[in-house]
Amino acid sequence: MLSAVVETLLEVAPIFSGYTNEDRKALREVVVEETYAAGLEIVSEGEQARSMYVLAEGTVEVLESSDADDAPALATLIPPCSFGEVPFFERSAHAITVRTLTPVRVVSIDRASYDRLLERQEIAAYKLALNVLLKLGDQVRRVEEWVGEELKRSPGITHAQWATFRAKLYQGLEI
């Protein structure tokens, strides 16, 4: 049985946007509620794990590497942020480390459980994929806006170089 905090998370987290009560019922069958003490790694850079996480309570930091104790955090995440989506969907290693700053509670979904939802053709699985796609698309759009602004201020990279990079990226070519 999931805690009241996690039940609320299933209703308010953007990654579960558009879910009906029926969708949440299907999701409850595959999510796992986990707790971590402060100072622990939930995911580690280079790890091949295929789970994604949604933060229900507490605070985590995103680091380039688990060896980077002195390096500043790339980000600090609070509920209802999610992480681990890319390796969850594409069989890649984690590019970052996520470490707890406080005791945390997360909801995890492993890929095998997600695949069971797909096999049953549960709409909840498709909504999750759509919400992840929307999140990642928004991140790409914001990166493009930021790079565009930086190009206006920095003579080091030309607009032509940025256009070539983007073309290769969108065509799936080696960069």
Stockholm file with secondary structure:
# STOCKHOLM 1.0

chainA/1-175         MLSAVVETLLEVAPIFSGYTNEDRKALREVVVEETYAAGLEIVSEGEQARSMYVLAEGTVEVLESSDADDAPALATLIPPCSFGEVPFFERSAHAITVRTLTPVRVVSIDRASYDRLLERQEIAAYKLALNVLLKLGDQVRRVEEWVGEELKRSPGITHAQWATFRAKLYQGLEI
#=GR chainA/1-175 SS CCCHHHHHHHHHCGGGTTCCHHHHHHHHTTCEEEEECTTCEEECTTCCCCEEEEEEESCEEEESCTTCSSSCCSEEECTTCEECHHHHHHCCCCSSEEEESSCEEEEEEEHHHHHHHHHTTCHHHHHHHHHHHHHHHHHHHHHHHHHHHHHHHCSSSCHHHHHHHHHHHHHTCCC
#=GC SS_cons         CCCHHHHHHHHHCGGGTTCCHHHHHHHHTTCEEEEECTTCEEECTTCCCCEEEEEEESCEEEESCTTCSSSCCSEEECTTCEECHHHHHHCCCCSSEEEESSCEEEEEEEHHHHHHHHHTTCHHHHHHHHHHHHHHHHHHHHHHHHHHHHHHHCSSSCHHHHHHHHHHHHHTCCC
//
